[in-house]
């Protein structure tokens, strides 16, 4: 069984996924999958870019034309590597393409680590890439930096938690208090949680905008919080043509091309930088963090576990609301 995204929303199918055309192909039996906010954006049609529907997985290779990806190997999925694939919301997933691309798209996972932890590999790889971009834009290590993350969804939590393991002093902020209260109840983080309005201006060396979208009011808050000479990093979604009055920056271009530009907000000089996607180095780094850093309390973010049969209804409900925490899918 699999759940694909059709023109009218999530569609359950009982037929096996067809093998995509490609030089090589790998069939993966899916052990566990996670629902990403980008999946929900695709359902409602407000995500720009190539479809990545059903991409957070832990699985095992069942068939392969590549000796480097033998039967029995445990793998994840990096959706930013261009290969032909079927949905990861399935009992089995096909991926096909050149050998090098398949090796990058199906990174190896440790055989004995819990799937409920490894399923966070892809979102944590994105968090790792975000922090690597921040360090590159400022040309310095994050250790000792004051870092504020705006947006306390899964992405924001993972960015903040990973930054803390790298020696940054971290604050996580969210405009609505329900996400902050959820994290407190779950004891999911060990750094301060605040509404942005409670935070003093000019106190963050780096402010990461990790909300679902980079809305003007959130970006304005980030600009207020960032110290002179600091960095506002765009991680949340943008669309072509996005700008902010008073800020001479093409937000979507900066984010998608991972640029950094010096600008001013009023009289304050600062930098606006972007983070988009991952590189092949990010997934192994995320897996190392998941296996070596118990202070990453990712399992405490899980709020729902469902089956493929129940998934289409749950996806529609979540796309229409504001789900808290992470939903996992057992095929």
Helices and strands as residue ranges (DSSP letters): E 2-6, E 9-13, E 24-34, H 37-44, E 56-64, E 74-75, E 84-85, E 92-97, H 99-105, H 115-118, H 121-138, E 146-150, H 154-165, E 169-173, H 177-186, E 192-194, G 196-198, E 204-209, H 216-225, E 226-234, H 251-256, E 260-265, E 268-274, H 280-292, G 298-301, E 302-307, H 308-319, E 326-330
